[in-house]
Amino acid sequence: MSDNITNSPQIRFAGFTDAWEQRKLGEMLEERNEQIPENDEYPLMSFVQGAGVSPKGDRYDRSFLVKADNKKYKKTELGDFIYSSNNLETGSIGFNRTGNAVISPVYSIFSSKSELESRFIGILSTRKDFIAKMVRFRQGVVYGQWRIHEKDFLDIKITVPRHEEQKEIIDFYLNLDNLITLHQRKYDKLVIVKKSMLEKMFPKEGANVPEIRFAKFTDAWEQRKLGEHAIIKGRLGWKSLKQEEYTNEGPCMIAGKHISNGIIDWSKVDHIPQWRYDESPEIMLQNGDVIFSKDGSLGNPALIENLEGEATINSTMMLVRTDETINSNFFYQVLTSDIFQRLIYLKVSGSSIPHLFQADMNEFKFMTPTVEEQTKMGSFFKEFDNLITLHQRELNSLKNLKKSLLQQMFI
């Protein structure tokens, strides 16, 4: 091994001090290329990006198109290392955590020659430098027909520890991935529950009361036209504003890319000169304003709260400032519901450049209860959103931890 290659990672488990050794993948793996029909012991499954070998959903079940005894698939077993030459960068690589299965013959499958190397390499394969090594062997000029020949893959050199240390690393990452999966499921479940509550706590089309509402509220909901109860503005000034004019400090300028699930990442917003901010007073943001994207990826709303300085929106955004008859928290939830999504669908369908005009929002109609009930609903869904955000942050923290450890626990 050359002198300039590090022979131990930055972080290791206690008790391990031996230098890691450089080896070819072919010394640890062997190709599994047996093709068999699906059967009870080896059911037909998919290889899902980021999830690995997974049962096929109903929408992907095409078994009725072929005779089972005529169609053969590649056999895979627990721990096998698997990759797709075409989709390496998007996660079609890893090891089989599910067990016996058959999958599409387009995948390359490898088993360990001795211990658990295929699982260790499956974890290592989530690093970008490992993918970069593989991509250098990719052949073909047409996407969908790229190929990394198995013999070329097995010639790749990596640096690995002894089997005992490999096992410690594998167990650690399996536990970490299980924790990430648990938090992902909690987050996904909360998102689904909120969607269901929005559907039940807003009247269905043609109705004037919802299925579920808070106690003591019995009045029928009324239809409102947004333009009669709000100021609606997009950017009118800032002619010829160029990116070169952006500054490192000063008034904030928010774009859709700075919003995720209703949360504005103030650490990433753009900044503009004071005079540029001053020339467009109609879009100077206030607490209680609701903003959303009117160009490209329509929607993605955010409620402005706890402003700590001057802020505005860029040319792809629109702001809505409701009057005293529409609670801003409630209106934000309207924009996260299917009611607003239907308007977006109509604007996107058949349009090469999706865009929401101010006139569209002026005519936007939705049902509202009394202000008291709006306020109650707005507070309820705000607490729900805070819980979703908390789980999302925990999930992101775990993912970032894994990403960091992948850089520090491998060579």
C-alpha positions, 0 to 999 in steps of 0.5 A: 500500500502506498504511503499516502493512503490512510490505513485507519479511519478517524473514528473506530470502536474501542479495542480495534487498532490494526491497520485497515488493508487495501483489497480488491472487491473480487477477493471478498465477493463473488457474482451470484448469477443464478436465474430461477422462476419466482416461487414460494421460497423466492418470491418476486420483489423489487429493488427500491432506491434507498430501501433495497429489496422490497415486496412489490406493490399492487401497482407494479404487479405484472405477473398476469402478463407472463407465465410464471414457469416461463419467466426467470429472475435473478436469485438473491439472498440475505446480505447480497450486495446489489447494484443497478448500473443506470441508477447508482447516483439515486440509490439503486445500490446496497445490500439485501436486508429482506431475505430470499427473493428474485429480482429483475435480471438488470441488477448485478448481485454478489454474495460474500466469499467468507464473512459479512463483506457484502453487507460491509460493502453495501454500507460503504457504497452509500459514500459518494467516493465509492460511487465515483469509483464505480462510475468510472467503469460505466460503459455505453452512451444511452441512458438505460443502457449503461453497464458496469461489467461485473469483472470491472466492478470486482477489480475495484480496490477498497480499504477494509478492516478485519472481520470482527471490526466489519461486524461491529460497523455493520451492527452499528449501521443497521441499528442506526438505519432502524432508528431512521426508519422508525422516525421516518414512519412516525413522520409519514404517519403524522403527515397522513393523519394531518391530511386526513384531518384537513379533509374531515375538518373542512366541508366537502364540496357542496356541503356547508359543515365539516364531518368533524368540528370542535364542540359548541360550533354549529353554524354553517360555513360560508363561501368567501372570495379571497379578493374580497377579504385580502390584499394580494400582491406579487413583486411589481418593482425591482426592475432588472434586479440581478443576482450580482446585486445580492448582498451578505446582509440587509433586508431578506428576500424569500424564494420558494427554495427557502421554504420546506413544509411551511418552514422558512430557512432564514439562514439561506434566504437572499439579501438585497440592498436597502434601496431595492427593498424600499422601492417595493413597499407593497410586498414588505412582509408583516407578521401574519402574511401568507406567502407561496410560489406562483411560478414553477412549483406552485404552492409551498406556502409559509406563514410569516411569524416572529419577524426579526427584521425587514423581509420581502419576496422575490419575483416567483412569490406572492403574498396574501394579507387577509383582513379581520374576517380571515384568520391567517393561521386558518388561511395557511391551512387552506393553502395546504389543503386539497381545496388549494391543490385543485386550483393548482391542478387546473393551472398546471394541467396543459401548461408548459409554464405553470403560473398563478396570476393575481386574478386567479387568487382574487377569484379563489373561493373557499369555505370559512366558519366564524372567526372564533372557529377559524382561530381554534382550527388554526391553533390546532393545526399549528400544534400539529405542524409543530409536531411534524416539524419536530419529527422532521428535524429529528429525522434530519439530524439522524440522517446528517449523523449517518452522513457524517459518520460515513465520512469518519468511520470508513477510509 
